[in-house]
Amino acid sequence: MQCTVKWTGQGGMSFIAEAGSGHAVVMDGAPESGGRNLGPRPMEAERAPTDPKVFTRIHFHFIVRGRGLAPRIVERAIRLSHDKYCSASIMLGKTAELTHDWEVVED
């Protein structure tokens, strides 16, 4: 499965996720966490008490676009997301091996 997630820009927490099939969904955070409540939040889905078939390995590839981005700052933001702020990644990391890499594309 492949999914591309793009941040819609500064001033919020909204993202557009597009699956390999071409279907897309807008996701956003709650206002109290910097979002504008424009779409569903990744962690608001109902969770089953047992998983019949779980992911065992997930690889994230981040492409960060901008001008003059410091690689150490990008790396720190990605690490904080995985280790502290992204509830979905932390939850999935309980059953799957999570790996990631990243690249900076100068715009």
C-alpha positions as CSV (number, residue, x, y, z in Angstrom):
1,M,0.0,0.0,0.0
2,Q,1.3,3.5,-0.8
3,C,-0.1,6.8,0.5
4,T,1.2,10.3,-0.1
5,V,0.4,12.9,2.6
6,K,0.9,16.6,1.8
7,W,0.8,19.4,4.3
8,T,-1.5,22.1,2.9
9,G,0.7,24.9,4.2
10,Q,1.7,27.1,7.1
11,G,-0.9,28.3,9.5
12,G,-2.5,25.0,10.4
13,M,-2.5,21.3,10.8
14,S,-4.4,20.2,7.7
15,F,-3.1,17.5,5.3
16,I,-4.3,15.9,2.1
17,A,-3.7,12.1,2.0
18,E,-3.9,10.3,-1.4
19,A,-3.9,6.6,-1.6
20,G,-2.2,4.7,-4.5
21,S,-5.7,4.3,-6.0
22,G,-6.0,8.1,-6.4
23,H,-8.6,8.5,-3.7
24,A,-7.9,11.4,-1.3
25,V,-9.0,12.7,2.1
26,V,-8.4,15.9,3.9
27,M,-7.3,15.5,7.5
28,D,-7.0,18.3,10.1
29,G,-6.3,18.8,13.8
30,A,-8.6,20.1,16.4
31,P,-8.4,23.9,17.0
32,E,-6.9,23.4,20.5
33,S,-3.9,21.6,18.8
34,G,-3.4,24.2,16.0
35,G,-5.9,22.8,13.5
36,R,-8.9,24.4,11.9
37,N,-11.2,21.3,12.1
38,L,-11.5,21.1,8.3
39,G,-11.5,17.3,8.2
40,P,-11.3,14.1,10.2
41,R,-8.4,13.6,12.6
42,P,-6.3,10.5,12.1
43,M,-7.0,9.2,15.7
44,E,-10.8,9.7,15.9
45,A,-11.7,6.4,14.2
46,E,-13.2,3.6,16.4
47,R,-10.7,1.0,17.3
48,A,-11.4,-2.7,17.5
49,P,-10.5,-4.6,20.7
50,T,-8.6,-7.2,18.7
51,D,-6.8,-7.0,15.4
52,P,-7.3,-10.0,13.0
53,K,-4.4,-9.0,10.8
54,V,-1.9,-6.3,11.8
55,F,0.9,-4.6,9.9
56,T,4.3,-6.0,10.7
57,R,6.5,-3.4,8.9
58,I,5.8,0.2,7.8
59,H,8.3,2.4,6.1
60,F,7.8,6.2,5.9
61,H,9.5,8.3,3.3
62,F,9.3,12.0,3.9
63,I,9.8,14.5,1.1
64,V,10.1,18.0,2.6
65,R,10.0,20.9,0.2
66,G,11.1,24.5,1.0
67,R,13.8,27.1,0.7
68,G,16.8,27.1,3.0
69,L,15.6,24.2,5.2
70,A,18.2,23.1,7.7
71,P,18.5,19.3,7.5
72,R,19.0,18.9,11.3
73,I,15.8,20.8,11.9
74,V,13.9,18.6,9.4
75,E,15.3,15.4,11.0
76,R,14.4,16.6,14.5
77,A,10.8,17.4,13.4
78,I,10.4,14.0,11.9
79,R,11.9,12.3,15.0
80,L,9.7,14.2,17.3
81,S,6.7,13.2,15.2
82,H,7.5,9.5,15.4
83,D,8.7,9.4,19.0
84,K,6.4,11.9,20.7
85,Y,3.5,13.6,18.8
86,C,2.1,11.1,16.3
87,S,-0.3,8.9,18.2
88,A,-0.9,6.7,15.2
89,S,2.8,6.0,14.6
90,I,3.3,5.3,18.3
91,M,0.4,2.9,18.4
92,L,1.4,1.1,15.2
93,G,4.9,0.8,16.5
94,K,3.6,-1.6,19.2
95,T,3.0,-4.3,16.6
96,A,5.1,-3.2,13.5
97,E,8.7,-2.3,12.8
98,L,8.6,1.4,11.8
99,T,11.4,2.8,9.7
100,H,11.7,6.1,8.0
101,D,14.0,8.2,5.8
102,W,13.7,11.7,4.4
103,E,14.9,14.1,1.8
104,V,14.8,17.8,1.4
105,V,13.8,19.2,-2.0
106,E,14.8,22.9,-2.4
107,D,12.0,24.9,-4.0
